[in-house]
């Protein structure tokens, strides 16, 4: 996946917990499910899970999911 944009995000949950992180907008090459070319997607990663890693537009990113399908960490190249 290639980062084509990102948005710094902060919000409060209904129980009052403060969350901050980054919403990533990415593209990915595909040729599955009758879709050819590039697909777009977005996903949110909290600051805790980013763990201070640096990133920029154009970097490759791989989200790492836990067994429950939630993003556990991300790898940037």
DRENDO-1510 file (C-alpha; in Angstrom, 1 decimal, always signed):
<recs>
REC; n; res; u; v; w
REC; 1; UNK; +0.0; +0.0; +0.0 .
REC; 2; UNK; +1.2; +3.5; -0.8 .
REC; 3; UNK; +0.4; +6.5; +1.3 .
REC; 4; UNK; -1.3; +9.1; -0.9 .
REC; 5; UNK; -2.5; +11.3; +2.0 .
REC; 6; UNK; -3.0; +11.4; +5.8 .
REC; 7; UNK; -5.0; +13.4; +8.4 .
REC; 8; UNK; -4.0; +14.0; +12.0 .
REC; 9; UNK; -7.1; +13.1; +14.1 .
REC; 10; UNK; -8.1; +13.6; +17.7 .
REC; 11; UNK; -11.4; +12.8; +19.3 .
REC; 12; UNK; -13.1; +11.8; +22.6 .
REC; 13; UNK; -14.9; +8.5; +23.0 .
REC; 14; UNK; -18.3; +8.3; +24.6 .
REC; 15; UNK; -16.7; +7.2; +27.9 .
REC; 16; UNK; -14.5; +10.3; +27.9 .
REC; 17; UNK; -11.3; +8.7; +26.7 .
REC; 18; UNK; -9.1; +11.0; +24.5 .
REC; 19; UNK; -7.8; +9.3; +21.3 .
REC; 20; UNK; -5.3; +10.8; +18.9 .
REC; 21; UNK; -3.7; +9.3; +15.8 .
REC; 22; UNK; -3.5; +9.4; +12.0 .
REC; 23; UNK; -6.0; +8.4; +9.3 .
REC; 24; UNK; -4.1; +7.1; +6.3 .
REC; 25; UNK; -5.4; +7.3; +2.8 .
REC; 26; UNK; -3.7; +4.6; +0.6 .
REC; 27; UNK; -3.7; +3.0; -2.8 .
REC; 28; UNK; -3.0; -0.7; -3.6 .
REC; 29; UNK; -2.6; -2.5; -6.8 .
REC; 30; UNK; -5.2; -5.2; -7.4 .
REC; 31; UNK; -6.6; -7.6; -10.0 .
REC; 32; UNK; -9.1; -9.5; -7.9 .
REC; 33; UNK; -12.9; -9.5; -7.7 .
REC; 34; UNK; -13.2; -8.0; -11.2 .
REC; 35; UNK; -11.3; -4.9; -10.1 .
REC; 36; UNK; -8.2; -4.0; -12.0 .
REC; 37; UNK; -5.6; -1.2; -11.5 .
REC; 38; UNK; -5.6; +0.6; -8.1 .
REC; 39; UNK; -8.0; +0.3; -5.2 .
REC; 40; UNK; -8.2; +3.0; -2.5 .
REC; 41; UNK; -8.7; +2.5; +1.2 .
REC; 42; UNK; -8.3; +4.4; +4.5 .
REC; 43; UNK; -7.5; +3.3; +8.0 .
REC; 44; UNK; -6.9; +4.9; +11.4 .
REC; 45; UNK; -3.8; +4.2; +13.6 .
REC; 46; UNK; -3.6; +5.6; +17.1 .
REC; 47; UNK; -0.4; +7.5; +18.2 .
REC; 48; UNK; +0.3; +4.6; +20.7 .
REC; 49; UNK; +0.4; +2.1; +17.8 .
REC; 50; UNK; +2.5; +4.4; +15.6 .
REC; 51; UNK; +5.1; +4.4; +18.4 .
REC; 52; UNK; +6.8; +7.5; +17.1 .
REC; 53; UNK; +7.5; +6.1; +13.6 .
REC; 54; UNK; +8.1; +8.6; +10.9 .
REC; 55; UNK; +6.2; +8.5; +7.6 .
REC; 56; UNK; +5.4; +10.7; +4.6 .
REC; 57; UNK; +3.3; +10.7; +1.4 .
REC; 58; UNK; +4.7; +8.2; -1.0 .
REC; 59; UNK; +5.9; +5.8; +1.6 .
REC; 60; UNK; +4.8; +2.1; +1.5 .
REC; 61; UNK; +2.8; +1.1; +4.5 .
REC; 62; UNK; +1.7; -2.4; +5.7 .
REC; 63; UNK; -0.8; -2.6; +8.5 .
REC; 64; UNK; -0.3; -5.5; +10.9 .
REC; 65; UNK; -3.6; -7.0; +12.1 .
REC; 66; UNK; -4.2; -9.0; +15.3 .
REC; 67; UNK; -6.3; -12.2; +15.3 .
REC; 68; UNK; -9.4; -10.1; +15.9 .
REC; 69; UNK; -8.9; -8.1; +12.7 .
REC; 70; UNK; -7.8; -4.9; +14.5 .
REC; 71; UNK; -4.7; -3.0; +13.5 .
REC; 72; UNK; -2.0; -3.8; +16.0 .
REC; 73; UNK; +0.9; -1.9; +14.4 .
REC; 74; UNK; +2.2; -0.6; +11.1 .
REC; 75; UNK; +5.4; -1.0; +9.1 .
REC; 76; UNK; +6.7; +1.8; +6.9 .
REC; 77; UNK; +9.2; +1.4; +4.0 .
</recs>
